Structures are given as C-alpha cells and as structure tokens.
C-alpha cells in the first residue's frame, strides 16, 4: 500500500532537466505531487543527482521552474524526483496546479496511475464474467520513443 504524505496525480506534461555538467535531457512528467514527480525519459540519470527541472504544464504559460530536485530512484527509463527548492512564483503555480488536479479527482476524474490500472483490469474481468461474448481487451502504453502493448 502506498502511504505518501503528498498524493500523486496522473498527468502528461513535457519537461526538460539538467545538472551541473553531468546530464541534460527531456522527458514526460507522468505523476505529479506537491513535493515531487515521476518522469519517463530516454536520458539516464543517477540516483542522488541534483537537477534543475522545467515542467511545461501548458503551451501558453511559462514552465514551472524547480531549481533543485533530487533523483530518488531510477528504473526502466523512469525516475522519481523530490523537489527541494522552487522560486516563490513557481512554488505558488505548482500548488495551484496540484489543487486543480485534486478538485478534478474529487469530481470523478481518474485517480492515481496504479489505481487506474487496477480499476481497468477489474472492469475487464467483470466484463468477461458478465458477458461471455465480449472480445479481448488490449491497450498500449507509450512514452518517449518506447511503447508496450498489453492484451487481456
């Protein structure tokens, strides 16, 4: 069970990141909270690296600038960041975005990525039992230049 202090919200925002002469890359933010995020990227990063991060939440607005974020884990072209420092304006905009996502969740939008996946699998199993004429379900997960197809 996931016991986080700050709830994560499924999103899809583009991002760019860099560290002092070590790494530079782009990726997709797929989970966001008030204190961190998960990014899918073709760029490999090392656990413990401090990054600067720009999260592009829309084409109209300036990106949210995270001046210091620490890589907490890296696995399968994805990594988790903990936000350590943001400019006051970026901090305010991040909190505003998280509150907006929280409102959407309460109004019946999807929950976390993991909870959504389990819900969809459960609905599919129910459909198979309730309707013997139902066809198989398939889906694909795509990020950066990678993709994976799931069939049930």
C-alpha positions, -999 to 999 in steps of 0.1 A, spaced: 0 0 0 12 35 -9 14 58 22 27 90 7 24 123 26 15 141 -7 -9 125 -31 3 119 -67 -18 128 -97 -15 113 -132 -5 139 -157 13 142 -190 35 173 -192 67 178 -211 98 186 -192 134 195 -196 161 189 -169 199 194 -164 226 192 -138 259 210 -135 279 195 -164 266 159 -157 233 154 -176 208 172 -198 176 158 -212 139 159 -218 111 137 -207 74 134 -198 61 141 -163 35 113 -157 29 117 -120 29 150 -101 26 159 -64 33 190 -44 67 176 -35 79 156 -65 72 139 -98 79 108 -119 95 113 -154 98 90 -183 129 99 -204 155 84 -228 182 101 -207 196 80 -179 201 98 -146 219 86 -114 202 83 -80 213 112 -58 219 136 -87 205 172 -82 187 185 -112 171 217 -124 137 210 -139 113 229 -161 77 215 -162 57 227 -192 21 224 -180 7 243 -210 20 260 -242 6 294 -231 23 296 -196 59 298 -186 72 264 -173 72 257 -135 109 260 -126 122 237 -100 157 250 -90 167 218 -71 152 184 -74 170 152 -62 167 119 -81 154 94 -56 151 63 -79 158 53 -115 142 23 -132 133 13 -168 137 48 -183 117 64 -155 129 83 -124 114 99 -94 123 134 -82 119 151 -49 115 188 -52 139 206 -28 138 242 -40 115 263 -62 112 301 -67 82 315 -49 63 321 -81 69 285 -93 60 272 -59 27 290 -60 19 278 -95 28 242 -86 5 243 -56 -23 258 -77 -19 230 -103 -20 203 -76 -51 218 -61 -67 219 -96 -58 182 -100 -72 174 -66 -105 191 -75 -107 171 -107 -101 138 -88 -129 146 -64 -153 154 -92 -150 119 -106 -119 120 -128 -93 92 -126 -72 86 -95 -36 75 -94 -19 57 -123 -17 24 -103 -52 26 -91 -65 34 -126 -47 3 -140 -62 -20 -113 -96 -5 -119 -94 -11 -156 -82 -47 -151 -111 -53 -126 -136 -39 -150 -123 -61 -178 -125 -93 -156 -161 -83 -146 -170 -78 -183 -156 -113 -192 -177 -129 -164 -208 -109 -172 -207 -112 -210 -193 -143 -225 -195 -127 -259 -171 -99 -251 -139 -95 -271 -104 -94 -256 -91 -60 -243 -58 -46 -254 -40 -13 -247 -7 3 -253 15 24 -231 38 48 -249 64 72 -237 92 89 -255 102 65 -283 92 34 -264 59 15 -263 45 -16 -247 13 -35 -257 -9 -52 -232 -35 -78 -240 -60 -94 -216 
